Amino acid sequence: MALNRLLPLATMCLMLGTAIAWAPDASASNGHRGHDNGARVVDDRAISLDEAVAQAERRYKARAVKAEEKHHGDRVEYRIRLLGDDGRVFEVRVDAATGRED
């Protein structure tokens, strides 16, 4: 009887341990984007893609229909496609390091 009570608890602990082992690198949330041959790669982005989308939607009073991240060497650019109230679709480019539109 006691074994029947412990088995679900042991299974849950095992599953939790597996979930922790597969969790993303906690350092990714504070500007570090992983490892490069053992050395830590520091991300110098001033603005995230989500923040860039929100900024563009507010500025242009439009709705984002597509947003993507493009890499140009060490430079990261966000391309945000917006749909205006007039039905016009246009694209805004935001520099990830500065948060400024290109």
N, C-alpha and C positions, 0 to 999 in steps of 0.2 A: 504494500500500500504506500509506504513512504517513497519507494522508487517511482511509483506512478506520479507522485507530486513533484519529484525532483527532475524528472525527464523533461517536462516542458520548460522549466527554469534553465536547465543546462542547455537545451536547444536554443532558447532565447539568448543566452549569454554567448553561445557560439556564433549565432547570427549577428549579434551586435559587434563582436570582435571582427568578423568579416567585413561588416559595414565600415568600421573604423579603418581597417586596413585599406579599403578601397576609396576612402574619402579623398577629395582633391587636396593638394598641397595647401595648407592653411596660409602659407606665406603669399599665395597668389592674391589675396584680398588686400594686401598692404603694399602693392606696387611691385612685388617680385613675381615674375612670370615663369618661374621654373629654373632649370639648371642647364648650363652649357658646358659640357665636359667637366663637370664637377664644380665649376665656378657659378656663382649666383648671378643671374641676369637681372638688372634693375630696370624697371619700366619707368620712363620719365613722362608719362602721359599726365597732362593737366586736367583732362576731361575724358570721361568714359563714353562709349558709344551711346548708351542710354541717355546720358546727360546732353550729348550733342543733339540727339533726336528731339528731346524736350525743348532745348534752346531754339532749334530751328522751327519747331511747330509754333512756339510762342512768338518768335520774331516775325514770321511770315503768315501767321494766323492760318495755317494749313495743316493737313494731316499727313503724317509720314506713311508711305505705302511700301517703302523698301529702304533698308539701311544696311550698309556693309563696310567692312574695314579693308583698306587696301594698303599694302606695304610697298614702299619705294626705298629700297635699301634699309637704312636705319629709321627713316621717316614713316610715320603712320598717318594715314588720312582716312577720314570717315566720309563716305558718299551717302547722302540722304536724298531719296526721291520723295518729293512732296506733291500732294494734290491740293490745289487751291480751291476756294469757294466757287470760283468761276469755271472750274472743271479743267483748268490748265495744270499739266504735270511738269515739274521742273526739278532740277537737281542742285543741291547745295553741297559744297565740299568744306569740311572742317578739319583743321590741323589738330591732331590729338595732343601734341606737345604744348600748344599755345591756347587752344580753344577758339582760335580765330578762323573766320571763313576765308577760303582762298578765292 
